[in-house]
């Protein structure tokens, strides 16, 4: 069970990094990029807390 949690956390972390990278590549306004990045980071933190059984 411990290994599956670590793998899930690692996959979530990698997906968040990938999405943040792709947002940087989008040809949109800098303010909108910042808002999207904040939303992605919040979703990533909530997902990680879910895997750590906080929620």
N, CA, C and O atoms as a GROMACS GRO file, in nm:
protein
  220
    1UNK      N    1   0.082  -0.119   0.000
    1UNK     CA    2   0.000   0.000   0.000
    1UNK      C    3   0.087   0.126   0.000
    1UNK      O    4   0.051   0.225  -0.064
    2UNK      N    5   0.198   0.124   0.070
    2UNK     CA    6   0.284   0.241   0.077
    2UNK      C    7   0.345   0.276  -0.056
    2UNK      O    8   0.360   0.394  -0.090
    3UNK      N    9   0.381   0.174  -0.134
    3UNK     CA   10   0.442   0.199  -0.265
    3UNK      C   11   0.342   0.260  -0.361
    3UNK      O   12   0.378   0.346  -0.441
    4UNK      N   13   0.216   0.218  -0.355
    4UNK     CA   14   0.116   0.274  -0.446
    4UNK      C   15   0.087   0.420  -0.414
    4UNK      O   16   0.059   0.499  -0.504
    5UNK      N   17   0.094   0.456  -0.286
    5UNK     CA   18   0.074   0.596  -0.248
    5UNK      C   19   0.189   0.681  -0.300
    5UNK      O   20   0.168   0.790  -0.351
    6UNK      N   21   0.310   0.632  -0.287
    6UNK     CA   22   0.428   0.705  -0.335
    6UNK      C   23   0.422   0.721  -0.486
    6UNK      O   24   0.453   0.828  -0.538
    7UNK      N   25   0.382   0.618  -0.557
    7UNK     CA   26   0.370   0.626  -0.703
    7UNK      C   27   0.261   0.725  -0.742
    7UNK      O   28   0.279   0.803  -0.835
    8UNK      N   29   0.148   0.724  -0.671
    8UNK     CA   30   0.040   0.819  -0.700
    8UNK      C   31   0.085   0.962  -0.676
    8UNK      O   32   0.053   1.051  -0.755
    9UNK      N   33   0.158   0.985  -0.569
    9UNK     CA   34   0.208   1.119  -0.539
    9UNK      C   35   0.306   1.163  -0.647
    9UNK      O   36   0.302   1.278  -0.692
   10UNK      N   37   0.393   1.075  -0.688
   10UNK     CA   38   0.491   1.106  -0.792
   10UNK      C   39   0.423   1.138  -0.925
   10UNK      O   40   0.461   1.233  -0.993
   11UNK      N   41   0.324   1.059  -0.962
   11UNK     CA   42   0.251   1.084  -1.087
   11UNK      C   43   0.177   1.218  -1.080
   11UNK      O   44   0.178   1.294  -1.177
   12UNK      N   45   0.115   1.247  -0.968
   12UNK     CA   46   0.046   1.375  -0.952
   12UNK      C   47   0.144   1.491  -0.965
   12UNK      O   48   0.115   1.590  -1.032
   13UNK      N   49   0.258   1.479  -0.901
   13UNK     CA   50   0.361   1.582  -0.907
   13UNK      C   51   0.408   1.603  -1.051
   13UNK      O   52   0.424   1.717  -1.096
   14UNK      N   53   0.432   1.495  -1.123
   14UNK     CA   54   0.476   1.506  -1.262
   14UNK      C   55   0.370   1.566  -1.352
   14UNK      O   56   0.401   1.644  -1.442
   15UNK      N   57   0.244   1.531  -1.329
   15UNK     CA   58   0.135   1.588  -1.410
   15UNK      C   59   0.122   1.738  -1.385
   15UNK      O   60   0.101   1.815  -1.478
   16UNK      N   61   0.136   1.780  -1.259
   16UNK     CA   62   0.128   1.922  -1.228
   16UNK      C   63   0.242   1.998  -1.297
   16UNK      O   64   0.219   2.105  -1.354
   17UNK      N   65   0.362   1.943  -1.293
   17UNK     CA   66   0.476   2.007  -1.360
   17UNK      C   67   0.452   2.014  -1.511
   17UNK      O   68   0.481   2.117  -1.573
   18UNK      N   69   0.402   1.908  -1.570
   18UNK     CA   70   0.375   1.906  -1.714
   18UNK      C   71   0.270   2.009  -1.752
   18UNK      O   72   0.286   2.080  -1.851
   19UNK      N   73   0.163   2.019  -1.675
   19UNK     CA   74   0.058   2.116  -1.705
   19UNK      C   75   0.110   2.258  -1.689
   19UNK      O   76   0.077   2.345  -1.770
   20UNK      N   77   0.190   2.283  -1.586
   20UNK     CA   78   0.247   2.416  -1.569
   20UNK      C   79   0.338   2.453  -1.686
   20UNK      O   80   0.338   2.567  -1.732
   21UNK      N   81   0.415   2.356  -1.735
   21UNK     CA   82   0.501   2.380  -1.851
   21UNK      C   83   0.416   2.412  -1.975
   21UNK      O   84   0.448   2.504  -2.051
   22UNK      N   85   0.310   2.336  -1.995
   22UNK     CA   86   0.226   2.359  -2.112
   22UNK      C   87   0.153   2.492  -2.103
   22UNK      O   88   0.130   2.557  -2.206
   23UNK      N   89   0.116   2.535  -1.983
   23UNK     CA   90   0.052   2.666  -1.967
   23UNK      C   91   0.150   2.776  -2.006
   23UNK      O   92   0.110   2.875  -2.068
   24UNK      N   93   0.276   2.759  -1.972
   24UNK     CA   94   0.377   2.858  -2.009
   24UNK      C   95   0.389   2.872  -2.160
   24UNK      O   96   0.422   2.980  -2.210
   25UNK      N   97   0.364   2.764  -2.232
   25UNK     CA   98   0.379   2.764  -2.378
   25UNK      C   99   0.258   2.822  -2.450
   25UNK      O  100   0.264   2.848  -2.570
   26UNK      N  101   0.147   2.843  -2.379
   26UNK     CA  102   0.026   2.895  -2.443
   26UNK      C  103   0.043   3.042  -2.479
   26UNK      O  104   0.098   3.120  -2.401
   27UNK      N  105  -0.005   3.081  -2.596
   27UNK     CA  106   0.004   3.222  -2.636
   27UNK      C  107  -0.112   3.305  -2.581
   27UNK      O  108  -0.196   3.354  -2.657
   28UNK      N  109  -0.116   3.319  -2.449
   28UNK     CA  110  -0.223   3.398  -2.387
   28UNK      C  111  -0.160   3.506  -2.299
   28UNK      O  112  -0.039   3.510  -2.280
   29UNK      N  113  -0.244   3.592  -2.249
   29UNK     CA  114  -0.201   3.704  -2.165
   29UNK      C  115  -0.129   3.653  -2.040
   29UNK      O  116  -0.163   3.548  -1.986
   30UNK      N  117  -0.030   3.728  -1.995
   30UNK     CA  118   0.049   3.688  -1.879
   30UNK      C  119  -0.038   3.677  -1.753
   30UNK      O  120  -0.016   3.589  -1.670
   31UNK      N  121  -0.134   3.765  -1.740
   31UNK     CA  122  -0.223   3.762  -1.622
   31UNK      C  123  -0.306   3.633  -1.621
   31UNK      O  124  -0.326   3.571  -1.517
   32UNK      N  125  -0.355   3.594  -1.739
   32UNK     CA  126  -0.433   3.471  -1.749
   32UNK      C  127  -0.346   3.349  -1.721
   32UNK      O  128  -0.392   3.253  -1.659
   33UNK      N  129  -0.221   3.351  -1.766
   33UNK     CA  130  -0.129   3.241  -1.738
   33UNK      C  131  -0.108   3.227  -1.588
   33UNK      O  132  -0.106   3.116  -1.535
   34UNK      N  133  -0.093   3.339  -1.519
   34UNK     CA  134  -0.072   3.336  -1.376
   34UNK      C  135  -0.194   3.279  -1.303
   34UNK      O  136  -0.178   3.201  -1.209
   35UNK      N  137  -0.312   3.315  -1.346
   35UNK     CA  138  -0.434   3.263  -1.285
   35UNK      C  139  -0.444   3.112  -1.306
   35UNK      O  140  -0.477   3.038  -1.214
   36UNK      N  141  -0.415   3.067  -1.428
   36UNK     CA  142  -0.420   2.923  -1.458
   36UNK      C  143  -0.317   2.848  -1.376
   36UNK      O  144  -0.346   2.740  -1.325
   37UNK      N  145  -0.197   2.904  -1.361
   37UNK     CA  146  -0.094   2.839  -1.282
   37UNK      C  147  -0.136   2.825  -1.136
   37UNK      O  148  -0.113   2.721  -1.075
   38UNK      N  149  -0.198   2.928  -1.081
   38UNK     CA  150  -0.244   2.922  -0.942
   38UNK      C  151  -0.350   2.814  -0.926
   38UNK      O  152  -0.349   2.739  -0.828
   39UNK      N  153  -0.443   2.806  -1.022
   39UNK     CA  154  -0.548   2.704  -1.017
   39UNK      C  155  -0.488   2.563  -1.024
   39UNK      O  156  -0.527   2.475  -0.949
   40UNK      N  157  -0.392   2.543  -1.114
   40UNK     CA  158  -0.328   2.412  -1.129
   40UNK      C  159  -0.254   2.375  -1.002
   40UNK      O  160  -0.260   2.259  -0.959
   41UNK      N  161  -0.184   2.468  -0.941
   41UNK     CA  162  -0.111   2.440  -0.818
   41UNK      C  163  -0.208   2.405  -0.704
   41UNK      O  164  -0.181   2.312  -0.627
   42UNK      N  165  -0.318   2.476  -0.694
   42UNK     CA  166  -0.417   2.446  -0.589
   42UNK      C  167  -0.476   2.307  -0.610
   42UNK      O  168  -0.490   2.231  -0.514
   43UNK      N  169  -0.509   2.273  -0.735
   43UNK     CA  170  -0.563   2.139  -0.763
   43UNK      C  171  -0.459   2.032  -0.731
   43UNK      O  172  -0.493   1.927  -0.677
   44UNK      N  173  -0.333   2.059  -0.763
   44UNK     CA  174  -0.226   1.964  -0.731
   44UNK      C  175  -0.210   1.944  -0.582
   44UNK      O  176  -0.193   1.831  -0.536
   45UNK      N  177  -0.216   2.052  -0.505
   45UNK     CA  178  -0.202   2.041  -0.360
   45UNK      C  179  -0.319   1.963  -0.300
   45UNK      O  180  -0.299   1.879  -0.212
   46UNK      N  181  -0.439   1.990  -0.348
   46UNK     CA  182  -0.556   1.916  -0.299
   46UNK      C  183  -0.543   1.767  -0.332
   46UNK      O  184  -0.577   1.682  -0.250
   47UNK      N  185  -0.495   1.736  -0.452
   47UNK     CA  186  -0.476   1.596  -0.491
   47UNK      C  187  -0.373   1.528  -0.402
   47UNK      O  188  -0.393   1.415  -0.358
   48UNK      N  189  -0.262   1.596  -0.375
   48UNK     CA  190  -0.160   1.538  -0.289
   48UNK      C  191  -0.212   1.517  -0.147
   48UNK      O  192  -0.181   1.417  -0.083
   49UNK      N  193  -0.290   1.612  -0.097
   49UNK     CA  194  -0.347   1.595   0.036
   49UNK      C  195  -0.446   1.479   0.041
   49UNK      O  196  -0.459   1.411   0.143
   50UNK      N  197  -0.515   1.456  -0.072
   50UNK     CA  198  -0.607   1.343  -0.079
   50UNK      C  199  -0.531   1.212  -0.069
   50UNK      O  200  -0.575   1.119   0.000
   51UNK      N  201  -0.416   1.203  -0.138
   51UNK     CA  202  -0.336   1.080  -0.133
   51UNK      C  203  -0.274   1.059   0.005
   51UNK      O  204  -0.249   0.946   0.046
   52UNK      N  205  -0.250   1.166   0.077
   52UNK     CA  206  -0.194   1.154   0.210
   52UNK      C  207  -0.302   1.136   0.317
   52UNK      O  208  -0.273   1.137   0.436
   53UNK      N  209  -0.427   1.118   0.273
   53UNK     CA  210  -0.542   1.088   0.360
   53UNK      C  211  -0.573   1.203   0.455
   53UNK      O  212  -0.617   1.180   0.568
   54UNK      N  213  -0.550   1.327   0.411
   54UNK     CA  214  -0.589   1.441   0.492
   54UNK      C  215  -0.738   1.468   0.472
   54UNK      O  216  -0.808   1.507   0.566
   55UNK      N  217  -0.785   1.447   0.351
   55UNK     CA  218  -0.927   1.466   0.320
   55UNK      C  219  -0.997   1.333   0.314
   55UNK      O  220  -1.117   1.326   0.290
   0.00000   0.00000   0.00000
